[in-house]
Amino acid sequence: MYELLIRDYPVEAAVPMISSPAFREEHLESPHRHPEKIYPAALLTITASRDTIVPPEAARKFHDSLLPMYAEKPERLKEVRFSKSDHIMIPEDWEESRRLAGEWFVKFL
């Protein structure tokens, strides 16, 4: 999901769920290497705190690195952390993720 945001076509809004912006270090096109290409896309990042398959730390770190770029439009950048879920989210968190994603797209598309 993050990789779409650094391509040459505009993305208005995105909701990466349980995804990482950090590809293998030798992959030069890893989105975490190009945070400047993300803004002004409306970005809602959803992570699961207990995920061991796609650990949330890279997404959280990337979100924090984007904060200065979104200073003038902070409503376009949001992070939601589900503390009870792992890679396979519990049903309540999955339903909430879907609801939040739908609201995000309605708001920004």
C-alpha positions, 0 to 999 in steps of 0.5 A: 500500500505505501509503495503506491504513495511514492509513484508518479501518479497522485493518490488522494487518500490511503489506508494502509492496514497492517502494512510496513513502509520499510522494505528490505534495506537494499530496496532503494524504492522503499517508501520509508526512504521517500517520505517527501512524496507522501504529502498531501495524500490523506494517510490513515495508518492502522497497526496491530500492536501484537503483530509479529508478522508485520511488526508495527514499529516501522509504520509508527516511525514513518508516521512520526516522520511525516508529522512535520510535513502535515503541520499545516493540514494535520487532519490529513494524517492519522494513526490508529493502534489496536493494542489487542490485535496481532496480524489476524485482527480480532473481529472487533478491531477488524470491524472498527478498521473497516469503519474507520477506512470507510469514513476516511475515504468518504472524507478525503475522496 
